Amino acid sequence: MVFESLGEKLQKTLGKLKGKGKLNEKDVKAAMREVKLALLEADVNFKVVKNFVNKVKERAVGHEVMESLTPGQQVIKIVNEELTNLMGEKESKINFADNPPTVIMLCGLQGAGKTTLSGKLGNLLKKKGKNPLLVACDIYRPAAIKQLQVVGEQAKIPVFTMGDKQDPVNIAKAGLEHANKNGNDLVIIDTAGRLHIDEGLMDELGNMKESINPNEILLVVDAMTGQDAVSVAESFNDKLNIDGVVLTKLDGDARGGAALSIRAVTGKPLKFVGMGEKLDDLEPFHPDRMASRILG
Ligand code: GDP
């Protein structure tokens, strides 16, 4: 391995002696420098890193080192626990409607992976016994409708479209009616993205939210966008009060710091992670696994 892991660096900083007694302030301070660097390298937002490190520092100073651990391992244990806490202790689930259909609205920037996720999520929930309908509301990106139809065909899930000449809010409403008539208990709405946040997009999504009152608004974020992911998540959450986040493209080499930053900045849970381009490449978000990935 080219890079030393955080564990190895902390072994060097704090020594290999097991059961050292208590962690003292000087040791912890030195260790926190390494932790800070590791988090920044993993693309965690600077402010989030600062708050996090202060919290861990407070907890670690004076902490007993367990007999079976080196001080470095003890610090890693504390850091891991705090990271996992911050990202939510357990898996977050979809809010299903008491009276079906459950409506899930996917939003995010262009290229984040919304259309792909429509298929993946439909596929996953179909396997759990739902009868989904995908609704094509991305009327701006060329070929987005066709792409959703292809995904629907692969997953054997019907796709509702009205072409690209209608208002997306009207398409969404008509999609819901269609689901009600055809017994679909789950509606997944693929909305349009833009290359950057813009007012027009946010207003359109805001109007859609008001008219269809979805059970779940999921923000789709590309893990490869690193630090930018935080401002994107903040803007979408301010406007739409999202219910959760899906981080895509984690099969790439992104360390996943965006997961931590987004959670810290918006307070909203991560619900799924995209692990590839195929229908089955979707996994529930596991805070403990992400913590290990971020620490490297
Ligand atoms: P949209 O504009 O938000 O609808 O984005 P798309 O669903 O069209 O996805 C953009 C690109 O990212 C496509 O080439 C997808 O195949 C790819 N993609 C989506 N999710 C993932 C993922 O989890 N991993 C990888 N490697 N690629 C993904």
Residues whose N, C-alpha, C, O or C-beta is under 5 A from the ligand:
A	BS01	GDP	L109 Q110 G111 A112 G113 K114 T115 T116 L117 T248 K249 L250 D251 G274 M275 G276 E277 D281
